[in-house]
Amino acid sequence: MAPGISEQENRVLIRVIEMLGSGQALAQDLEDYVVGFHVLGNLAASAQAETETAEMNTKIAWAEAFATAKEGENKVSDMMAKAQADIAVADLKHREILKRERLHKIRATRDSVQEAIWAIKSLTKNGG
């Protein structure tokens, strides 16, 4: 289950993803799509905050590592300090990338749900 959502919202979200996989947007599914869109919006907002926090933590750690390299007993050039800082934050950078990928996946799914909602509205408006 995704963090921050109820069990009921999780069930609806699973159903919405299954419906998207079927390629059929039916009028009777509109309510589930709307709830799914709402849940995905909340997940996207949470993922956005997590991504921004990870980026900020990486930048802070990089700056600290750079400053430490420049202030150490063995003075190093800026290029060497940058390289040492890059190495020091490699794990944080990897986690940041994973969070950004998760955010993009959530947004893409939300966009697909939104397109399904539009398709249903268009079909019902045009008598389909």
Secondary structure, 3 states (H helix, E strand, C coil): CCCCCCHHHHHHHHHHHHHHHHCCCCHHHHHHHHHHHHHHHHHHHHHHHHHHHHHHHHHHHHHHHHHHHHHCCCCCCHHHHHHHHHHHCHHHHHHHHHHHHHHHHHHHHHHHHHHHHHHHHHHHHCCC
